[in-house]
Amino acid sequence: MGINANLLKNIRKVEPYVPGEQPQRKVIKLNTNENPYPPAPGVKKVLEQFQTDMLRLYPDPTAEILTEALAGFYGVDKEQVFTGVGSDDVLSLCFLTFFNSDKPILFPDITYSFYKVWAQLYRIPYVCPKLNEDFRIVREDYYQENGGIIFPNPNAPTSIYEELEFVEDILDHNKESVVIVDEAYVDFAGRSALELIEKYDNLLVVQTFSKARSMAGMRIGYAIGNRALIRCLNDVKYSFNSYTLNQTALICGAEAVRDKAYFEKNISKIIKTREMAKEKLAGLGFVFPDAKANFIFAAHPKYSAQEMYLALKKADIYVRHWDGERIRDYLRITIGTEEEMRILFDFLQQYIK
Ligand code: PMP
């Protein structure tokens, strides 16, 4: 049954974000940039010892155990840290909190597709400057008047990382706007803009436990920045839902942060496999921008990406493909274990022959 047109007029309509597939059976899963290795071993221990009686109580709304662990890890005060249910939750609240101008916010035309969805959902005007021919963000495009700026570094799905000097230049040109650097993948790439937070009160850095910390299933994200910005973010959070992170996420997240050695080992394994994967892909004739995240955005001059995507899927190897202008020739391939990558390359070798 439909609903009447007058009723429909008052309903908020939005074209939602489309997440990558999560098949509920075992496949070679290289489609949503998850980490192929388990979380830090301490996380398992914490879960084994978890007292379910704790579930009677609401979790700590300030998420102190986690914000303190993060503050310690990054050498900032806990008043500079905000946590949420994955960086999607944090970013969504950031849009609501910081992007309130009549002027358009700016983000690249090819980037994390959720930005456009939040802008539309919250009715924030936006402009999307085009990446250049090489899929690089053009810094001068971000010198124009705006109501805020957001970009990922490394960018997604291109995997291109820009040096801190680039980020700093954008911050310098936008002292009146909040600039959000979405660093979901920075641990695989290079220096974080966290180095700049004392210098720039307009900078907010957002990171996640979903990638380098192998905890996408637990949904933990965070923002670090100036105390005043974090306070505003908390005010908006408490106007929505006080208890966002659940009991288990709080203690598991804090435990994961404590194990720096595991974190670093996990990252270096992925980087090593990524560098090997670049050589393999190049050897097979693929072209791609230099990948700095845990994925490679690759095209083959002789083969349709759409057809390759479907053939791979048939073989239970999942990668990501979008039918968008300028990107339909590309596959986004997440870095898996060495064994998973070997299976992928065996398939591609056969396919390309
Ligand atoms: N930012 C970027 C650039 C991403 O690719 C993702 C992952 N889809 C996210 C944020 C959100 O990740 P999560 O909500 O798992 O922290």
Boltz pocket constraint, residues with backbone or C-beta under 6 A from the ligand:
constraints:
  - pocket:
      binder: B
      contacts: [[A, 32], [A, 85], [A, 86], [A, 87], [A, 88], [A, 89], [A, 112], [A, 152], [A, 154], [A, 156], [A, 182], [A, 184], [A, 207], [A, 208], [A, 209], [A, 210], [A, 216], [A, 220], [A, 221]]
      max_distance: 6.0
